[in-house]
Amino acid sequence: MSLTVFLAVIVAAAMHASWNALVKVRTDRFASISITALGMALVAVPVLPFVDVPHAAVWPWIIASVIIHVGYRLFLIMAYNAGDLAQTYPLARGAAPLMTAVGAIFLVHEVPGPIAILGILLLSGGTLLMSLRGGLLGQLNGRAVGYALATSVFISGYTLVDGNGARLASTASSYAAWLFFCDGLCSMVIGFYYRGKGLLTVIAREWKTGLMAGALSAGSYWIAMWAMTRAPIASVAALRETSIVFAMIISVFVIGERMTAWRVTAAACIVAGAIALRMA
C-alpha cells in the first residue's frame, strides 16, 4: 500500500469516528442518522454535474449498496441504543474486516499476503479486544453485542459491494456522488414514512449537526472507495478500522466514557496492525 493511500485512509478513519460520535450523543438517533444521510446527499449534489452518470453495469451495485446501508443504519442505531460508544463501535467495526477479507477472496479473488493477513488480524483483534470493556466477557451487554455483530455483517456487505462498484465506474468520485445522492433520498423516504412531519422539526433543530456529520461521513467513505480502487479491498477495510483509536479518544475526552488499561492495549494492537498493512 502506497504512503498516499495509507495516509488518506487514516484521515478517513478519523472522520468516520467523528461522525459516529455526533450520532451517538444525539438523543434521537434515528432522526440524527437520517439527517446525516441527507447531509451526505446535499454534499454530493454540487458534485453531480461534474462527474459521469454511472453506466448500466454500475447501477446494480449502487442499488445493492443503498439497500445494505439501510440495514446498516438500522442496526447501528439499535447498537448505540443498547450500549456505549466505546463498546458497540469497536465490536461492530472489528468483525467486519475479517468478513471482508474472506469475501474478497471469493468475490474479487484478492488473496492477502502474509504481512497483510497479520495486519488484518491485529486490527480486528485489537478492535474486538477494545469492546470487552476491561476483558471480562460477563460485562458485555448481550443485546448490544448482537446488534453490533449484525452491523458488522452489513459493513462487510457494503464494503465489498462499493469496492467493486467503484472499480467498475469511470471514477470513484462518480460512484460515490451518485451513491450518496441515492442513499440520502432513500433515507429521507424511510425517515418521513416512520416519523412523518415530526422529522421536519428535528431537521430544523439539528440541521447544522446533520450537515457536519454528513460531510464527515461522505468525505470518509469517498476516500475509502477511492483507496479501494488503488489497493486491495480487505486491506483498506481493515486499515479504516483505525477509526477505533479515534473513537476511543473521543469517547473518553469528549463523551466522558471510561478509559482502561485494556483499551490502551487494544489500541496498541490496532496501531501495530496499521503498521503491518503499511509494510504489506
C-alpha positions as CSV (number, residue, x, y, z in Angstrom):
1,M,0.0,0.0,0.0
2,S,1.4,3.4,-1.0
3,L,2.1,6.1,1.6
4,T,-0.5,8.3,-0.1
5,V,-3.3,5.7,0.2
6,F,-2.2,4.8,3.7
7,L,-2.4,8.4,5.0
8,A,-5.6,9.1,3.1
9,V,-7.3,6.1,4.8
10,I,-6.0,7.2,8.2
11,V,-7.6,10.6,7.7
12,A,-10.8,8.9,6.6
13,A,-10.8,6.8,9.8
14,A,-10.6,10.0,12.0
15,M,-13.5,11.5,10.0
16,H,-15.5,8.3,10.4
17,A,-15.1,8.1,14.2
18,S,-16.1,11.8,14.4
19,W,-19.5,11.4,12.6
20,N,-20.3,8.3,14.6
21,A,-19.7,10.3,17.8
22,L,-22.0,13.0,16.6
23,V,-24.8,10.4,16.1
24,K,-24.1,8.7,19.4
25,V,-24.5,11.8,21.5
26,R,-27.9,12.7,20.0
27,T,-31.0,11.7,21.9
28,D,-33.0,10.9,18.8
29,R,-30.5,8.7,16.9
30,F,-33.0,7.6,14.2
31,A,-33.6,11.2,13.2
32,S,-29.9,12.0,13.6
33,I,-28.6,9.3,11.3
34,S,-31.4,10.1,8.8
35,I,-30.2,13.7,8.7
36,T,-26.6,12.5,8.4
37,A,-27.6,10.6,5.2
38,L,-29.4,13.7,4.0
39,G,-26.3,15.7,4.7
40,M,-24.3,13.3,2.6
41,A,-26.7,13.7,-0.3
42,L,-26.5,17.5,0.0
43,V,-22.7,17.3,-0.1
44,A,-23.0,15.2,-3.3
45,V,-25.5,17.4,-5.2
46,P,-22.9,20.1,-6.2
47,V,-20.6,17.4,-7.4
48,L,-23.1,15.6,-9.7
49,P,-22.8,18.0,-12.7
50,F,-19.0,17.4,-12.7
51,V,-18.9,13.6,-12.7
52,D,-20.1,11.0,-15.1
53,V,-23.5,9.4,-14.8
54,P,-22.8,5.7,-13.9
55,H,-23.3,3.3,-16.8
56,A,-25.8,0.5,-16.7
57,A,-23.4,-2.1,-15.2
58,V,-22.7,0.1,-12.2
59,W,-26.3,0.8,-11.1
60,P,-27.0,-2.7,-9.7
61,W,-24.0,-2.1,-7.3
62,I,-25.4,1.3,-6.2
63,I,-28.9,-0.1,-5.7
64,A,-27.5,-3.0,-3.7
65,S,-25.4,-0.6,-1.6
66,V,-28.3,1.6,-0.8
67,I,-30.3,-1.4,0.4
68,I,-27.4,-2.7,2.6
69,H,-26.9,0.8,4.0
70,V,-30.5,0.9,5.2
71,G,-29.9,-2.3,7.2
72,Y,-26.5,-0.9,8.4
73,R,-28.1,2.3,9.8
74,L,-31.0,0.4,11.4
75,F,-28.7,-2.0,13.4
76,L,-26.2,0.7,14.2
77,I,-28.9,2.8,15.8
78,M,-30.1,-0.2,17.8
79,A,-26.5,-1.0,18.9
80,Y,-25.9,2.6,20.1
81,N,-29.2,2.5,22.0
82,A,-28.2,-0.7,23.7
83,G,-24.5,0.0,24.6
84,D,-22.0,2.8,24.9
85,L,-19.8,4.0,22.0
86,A,-16.6,2.5,23.3
87,Q,-18.2,-1.0,23.4
88,T,-20.5,-1.1,20.4
89,Y,-18.4,0.9,17.9
90,P,-15.3,-1.3,18.1
91,L,-17.3,-4.5,18.1
92,A,-19.3,-3.5,15.1
93,R,-16.2,-2.4,13.2
94,G,-13.8,-5.2,14.5
95,A,-15.5,-8.2,13.0
96,A,-16.1,-6.6,9.6
97,P,-12.5,-6.7,8.2
98,L,-12.3,-10.4,8.7
99,M,-15.6,-10.9,6.9
100,T,-14.5,-8.6,4.2
101,A,-11.1,-10.4,3.7
102,V,-12.9,-13.7,3.3
103,G,-15.5,-12.2,0.9
104,A,-12.8,-10.5,-1.2
105,I,-11.0,-13.8,-1.7
106,F,-14.2,-15.4,-3.2
107,L,-15.7,-12.4,-4.9
108,V,-12.8,-10.5,-6.4
109,H,-10.0,-13.1,-6.0
110,E,-7.8,-10.9,-3.8
111,V,-5.8,-13.1,-1.5
112,P,-3.9,-11.0,1.1
113,G,-0.2,-11.7,1.6
114,P,1.3,-12.9,4.9
115,I,2.0,-9.4,6.2
116,A,-1.4,-8.1,5.2
117,I,-3.1,-11.0,6.9
118,L,-1.1,-10.2,10.1
119,G,-2.2,-6.6,9.9
120,I,-5.9,-7.5,9.4
121,L,-5.7,-9.9,12.3
122,L,-4.0,-7.4,14.6
123,L,-6.5,-4.7,13.7
124,S,-9.5,-6.9,14.0
125,G,-8.2,-8.4,17.2
126,G,-7.5,-5.0,18.7
127,T,-10.9,-3.7,17.9
128,L,-12.7,-6.7,19.3
129,L,-10.5,-6.6,22.4
130,M,-11.4,-3.0,23.0
131,S,-15.1,-3.9,23.1
132,L,-14.5,-6.2,26.0
133,R,-14.5,-3.3,28.5
134,G,-11.7,-4.5,30.7
135,G,-11.5,-8.0,29.3
136,L,-14.5,-9.5,31.2
137,L,-16.9,-11.3,28.9
138,G,-19.6,-11.1,31.6
139,Q,-19.6,-7.3,31.3
140,L,-20.8,-7.4,27.7
141,N,-24.3,-6.2,27.0
142,G,-25.9,-9.1,25.1
143,R,-28.3,-7.0,23.1
144,A,-25.5,-4.5,22.2
145,V,-23.3,-7.4,21.1
146,G,-26.0,-8.9,18.9
147,Y,-26.8,-5.6,17.2
148,A,-23.1,-4.7,16.8
149,L,-22.2,-8.0,15.2
150,A,-25.2,-7.7,12.8
151,T,-24.0,-4.3,12.0
152,S,-20.6,-5.8,11.1
153,V,-22.3,-8.1,8.5
154,F,-23.8,-5.0,6.8
155,I,-20.4,-3.2,6.9
156,S,-18.7,-6.1,5.2
157,G,-21.5,-6.3,2.7
158,Y,-21.4,-2.6,1.6
159,T,-17.6,-2.6,1.6
160,L,-17.4,-5.4,-0.9
161,V,-20.3,-4.0,-3.0
162,D,-18.9,-0.5,-3.1
163,G,-15.3,-1.6,-3.7
164,N,-16.4,-3.5,-6.8
165,G,-18.8,-0.7,-7.9
166,A,-16.2,2.0,-7.6
167,R,-13.8,-0.1,-9.7
168,L,-16.4,-0.6,-12.4
169,A,-17.4,3.1,-12.5
170,S,-15.5,5.6,-14.6
171,T,-14.2,7.2,-11.4
172,A,-14.6,6.6,-7.7
173,S,-15.9,10.1,-7.4
174,S,-18.7,9.4,-9.9
175,Y,-19.7,6.3,-8.0
176,A,-19.5,8.0,-4.6
177,A,-21.5,11.1,-5.6
178,W,-24.4,9.1,-7.1
179,L,-24.4,6.6,-4.2
180,F,-24.6,9.4,-1.6
181,F,-27.4,11.1,-3.5
182,C,-29.5,8.0,-3.9
183,D,-28.8,6.8,-0.4
184,G,-29.8,10.2,1.0
185,L,-33.1,10.2,-0.9
186,C,-33.9,6.7,0.3
187,S,-33.1,7.5,3.9
188,M,-35.4,10.6,3.8
189,V,-38.3,8.5,2.3
190,I,-37.9,6.0,5.1
191,G,-37.5,8.7,7.7
192,F,-40.7,10.5,6.7
193,Y,-42.5,7.2,6.4
194,Y,-41.8,6.4,10.1
195,R,-41.7,9.9,11.6
196,G,-43.9,12.0,9.3
197,K,-43.7,15.7,9.7
198,G,-42.0,15.3,13.1
199,L,-38.8,14.6,11.2
200,L,-39.0,18.2,9.8
201,T,-39.0,19.5,13.4
202,V,-35.8,17.6,14.1
203,I,-34.2,18.7,10.8
204,A,-34.9,22.3,11.6
205,R,-33.4,22.0,15.0
206,E,-30.3,19.8,14.2
207,W,-29.6,20.6,10.5
208,K,-26.1,22.1,11.3
209,T,-25.0,18.9,13.2
210,G,-26.6,16.7,10.5
211,L,-24.8,18.6,7.7
212,M,-21.5,18.3,9.6
213,A,-21.9,14.6,10.2
214,G,-23.0,14.1,6.6
215,A,-20.0,15.9,5.3
216,L,-17.6,13.9,7.5
217,S,-19.3,10.6,6.6
218,A,-19.3,11.4,2.9
219,G,-15.7,12.5,2.9
220,S,-14.6,9.5,4.9
221,Y,-16.3,7.0,2.7
222,W,-15.4,8.7,-0.6
223,I,-11.7,8.4,0.5
224,A,-12.2,4.7,1.3
225,M,-13.8,4.0,-2.1
226,W,-11.1,5.8,-3.9
227,A,-8.5,3.8,-1.9
228,M,-10.2,0.5,-2.8
229,T,-9.5,1.3,-6.5
230,R,-5.8,1.6,-5.7
231,A,-5.3,-1.1,-3.0
232,P,-6.8,-4.4,-2.0
233,I,-10.3,-4.1,-0.6
234,A,-9.6,-6.1,2.5
235,S,-6.5,-4.1,3.4
236,V,-8.3,-0.8,3.0
237,A,-11.3,-2.1,5.0
238,A,-9.0,-3.2,7.8
239,L,-6.9,0.0,7.9
240,R,-10.1,2.1,8.0
241,E,-10.8,0.4,11.4
242,T,-8.0,2.5,12.9
243,S,-11.1,4.8,13.4
244,I,-11.5,2.7,16.7
245,V,-8.5,4.5,18.2
246,F,-10.0,7.9,17.3
247,A,-13.4,6.7,18.7
248,M,-11.7,5.7,21.9
249,I,-10.1,9.2,22.2
250,I,-13.5,10.9,21.5
251,S,-15.4,8.6,23.9
252,V,-13.0,9.4,26.8
253,F,-12.2,13.1,26.3
254,V,-15.5,14.3,24.7
255,I,-18.3,12.0,25.8
256,G,-16.7,11.1,29.2
257,E,-16.7,7.3,28.9
258,R,-14.2,5.4,31.0
259,M,-10.6,4.7,29.8
260,T,-9.0,1.4,30.9
261,A,-5.5,-0.2,30.5
262,W,-7.2,-2.9,28.5
263,R,-8.4,-0.4,25.9
264,V,-4.9,1.1,25.7
265,T,-3.5,-2.4,25.0
266,A,-6.2,-2.9,22.3
267,A,-5.3,0.4,20.7
268,A,-1.6,-0.7,20.6
269,C,-2.7,-3.8,18.6
270,I,-4.6,-1.6,16.2
271,V,-1.6,0.6,15.6
272,A,0.6,-2.5,15.1
273,G,-1.9,-3.8,12.6
274,A,-1.8,-0.4,10.7
275,I,1.9,-0.5,10.6
276,A,1.8,-4.1,9.2
277,L,-0.6,-3.0,6.5
278,R,1.6,-0.1,5.5
279,M,4.5,-2.6,5.1
280,A,2.4,-5.1,3.1
